[in-house]
């Protein structure tokens, strides 16, 4: 199991929902935090949690649909000089639910791909070479289990593209101590999932952080949070690390 105490994690979408819960869990494990939100002020709650757990933390503001803003955010972290050990690309956007899906506007795709695919890819491309150079790092990209729903085509297609990027990048570091994997939190009652979702946000833990804590040098996997619901972090990591076999079939 990977030790996170004293290391640094970069968490996007950290001001609310599952991103907040992920950052809270990491803080309680002694991990220092770089926290992204659209506005620094939105991070006050999770910054308080970090302080209560005696870990270092600071916020960075970025609008992920603005790719220049994403680059500026990454440049800011670089200028501060923080060595990022863990990346959790949690932030995402569900643009719309189109009952008349044959009328889906092009903007559903362009906006979804900027936020859900291109921005996290930029973040991976920024931090992953640094991790490879140091010989250590973990990246977790949050995906979605939505299938067979053309009503959400922009969202589901953008997440499918992120899956492909993650798996392909994972093949380049398989067997090393740099790991990049996917996490599906399931349909949860968050701002993205809506109040009709069947699952509480807390049900996504510990599944959505297993890509950080697993220590078996395997990449390109999908961790479905529902498979680990009710387990302790230690139990879930043991279950992950006990699985064998190739994932590149």
Steps between C-alpha positions, in 0.01 A plus 500: 500500500639838399598736781361849436601679818713804425453470124300736278175434316337721238120468509272665246139577586598508867245751627201267508359153439730205449803723441451647848467154654814380320698799626363447851604133500851587380535771764404252771775272368753781540529595133568862404262651248486727197129564447333622181169677469354769278543742788743497792218611731313177428785306664458648848329187635760249386784734598359493853504119490864505392591732786316279751709205382830691514583463132621767263255618237439778253245573231524579133217644292430385146205476266555162336300591191758775437814316395715812542378509860604137543848578370530801731402283796767244416756776455405638842559164670830468314610849611422419864721194461266237646597142413170330423499130588131427442253645250126449536315637199161508666338809348249443223190645341174348378390754242139394440252214473353511148167321471499599132848361455505530121499875564807487723694822433867493405577703813408199717803327352741792487435608861493144635827410335677814623401436862487120520773397256742773393549670838579175685721391210696827529541435872622145434746619234635762739557284807559151363846568345613642835377185674681279249823695551474454878385139470183546704149636459130420483229647275130423536263621228131499590280342236135402465310176462233655276425271207231482231363845575513726193324760715839563666718453195732795552577400858534125444712544186736737679545252784555214254775707340659555843486123556694445175764759589545348846533142375744598227717703738483215749654262250815715493566468875372150573727325750642824638423700811315759292138392476206655314152357541130577476234530770124487454319639805160378382183707484517713813292784639737782412453820303593300191297187581190681625271430794338195339821299496480179708834531677635735765830666405666319789436168323773592251761451772734325517462391136586832340834529682628146446715616212696706751542236768555188289866406479514223242650680197192445280336766287205547268245346735149611585410508867119494533418646839200274550728196510667632816211666680496414870866398509772676693775658295737224605256223402438656161871543427566137598225391261647706215855383554397134515363507144728358233514491122552735208259782425630563149318218318 
